[in-house]
Amino acid sequence: MKFQILGSLEAEGPIARGTVSAAMPRRVLAMLLLNYDRTVTVSSLVDELWDAHPPKLARKTVQTYVYTLRKHLDGAGAEASRIESSPLGYKIRVEPGELDYREFETAVQQGLVTLRGGNPRGALERWRGALGLWRGAMLADVHLGPLLQPIVTRVEGDRLRLREQTIDVALGLGEHRDLLPELELLAATNPLHEGFHAQLMTALGGAGDRSRALTVFTELRDRMVAQLGLDPSARLVELQRQIIEGTLEPAPLVRVEAPPPADPFRTIAPAQLPPDSEDFVGRRSEHRELAAHVRHGSAGNAPRVVVLKGAAGAGKTMLATHMGHELRPEFPDGQLFAALGPAADPFDVLEHFLLAFGIPRSQVPDTLSERTGLYRSWTSGRRVLVVLDDAVHAETLRHLIPAGRACAALVTTRVGLQGLEGARRVDVGPLPVADGVHLLRQVAGDSRVTEEPGAANELVRLCDNLPLAIRAAAEKLAARPSWRVVELVDRMRDRDQRLQELVTRRLDPSASFEDAYLRLAPAYRWAFRRLCAIDGPDFTMQDAARVLGTGLADAECPVAELDDASLLTVAEPRPDGRATYRFPELVRLHALLRHEPAHAVDVPADVRQWTSHGARWNAPASDDATRQATRSPTHASHVA
């Protein structure tokens, strides 16, 4: 099948012949092709076809148009329709080489890579091939509605800028005389375009026709003054001076002056993702869910935002980085990365992003609102992937989410991030035992782990199935080739030494748990330590109330806060139907081994209350009463 939209709309193949004749199905096909391999929502199609005045049966009519297209495009023996349906809308499958617009985008990006690699001749061939795909105005025979029109305008602008960039490279290679016919036509059809006139002056000057070059400048200046009330730019005036003085320098391969931030062909495509890991294992279901959300999850003009939530050490950052590298070809305008944390300032992060795009430091605005506006303007209409690691505040993210509908953001967090509109959440929990053992084999060596399957399984469980802890255990085994796996298991069975056994030169899971603990407000730290002292693998809300010295309603507040911080999980309900909660064993051990002084309550004596969902919680005045309420005197001695 061959689709063409860089000119009139054409669809040709074994079944399709020529163009789809009916006007409305053609507009539906145009929308699908401009958004190839991405879902176009039914509401977007309705808006494009009827704007503010859709008929009563608009959605049913859209279905009819899609049915018409399928008859035109699908063969009788086709196993699956080229136009796929989903709960949100429709997506057309386009393979490489089937759509001229896709070929154009690919050739443009390949040319940029080739130019940066020091091969301007190769870049010139790529870009001339891209421009040769155009047969006229984009979708010339299709009526453009409120959604198609701005997209087509943007792509036509990209085409014009690519042509200017192509001529720059050709001038740098000395093709002055060969370019004159093309530049004369471009200057005539774009009478106020300074770029094409500057290139024409350069080509004429390089070809030895100084008189004609100066005439081009004079005629452009007169038109600009008469029609715009403006004088030519400093660049044009400097070019005129060089031609008069005979000091015209060869044209550079790439413009010397800083490109405007809205120019997609003259800015840098940053690639800031941390390196992918060869040890990445598992996460198949999370991988599928992430890919589905990023590729097909947006509706309307919103960017695609996916939040990866999980506990410290769950491998959220590695998963986001791995997915980012896999998705790189779909975001050719750049991939950004920022490590946030509680103290992250969006003002500084935006400066980092804007500089990465090639915007000069002198042009980076001085206020947060202006930096946010410039960042949104730059990302609007582009394909940029942003990975925001360890997010804490939804308000910070609102400044850092890209604006373009073809953009995406992967956000990792330990907290709920309530109020982040439009985001899809993917929970990142512990690894299955089989995947944990696979990670052990990857890092510690396949043979020694395979020889002791039982010990390997137990080691993963002693690590709470957390990738960070498993990796630390594997690194310790790798550093001690004389140890058998069961030796490390025996050492880790000692609960007082388990966390210490997981400390390596590079990794320390306790540091991650401590960081999560210190991010809590003082009163929640106090409750966290007391709840961790409850004996047994899990506890009920009644147990929490008894340990904290409160009523049931008041105990809900700290439990909910610790759940939101990914420090505890909801476990299986008990036979009597009561909900239960559980701390991961490593987190619990970290809390019990902190050895806080007996008088350390962390809550000021005159402020022992908090509010959550209208419930007030009052910390008990006596630590002794709390210790007596716990079911394990041994564990309670570590708390307070």
Helices and strands as residue ranges (DSSP letters): E 2-4, E 10-12, H 23-34, E 40-41, H 42-50, H 58-73, E 83-85, E 89-92, H 100-116, H 120-131, H 148-172, H 176-189, H 194-206, H 210-228, H 234-245, H 284-296, E 304-309, H 316-327, G 328-330, E 335-339, H 346-356, G 361-363, H 368-379, E 385-391, H 394-400, E 408-413, E 424-427, H 433-444, H 446-450, H 453-462, H 467-479, H 485-492, H 498-501, H 509-518, H 522-532, E 539-540, H 541-548, H 552-564, E 569-571, E 580-582, H 585-592, E 609-612, E 615-618, H 623-629, H 633-636
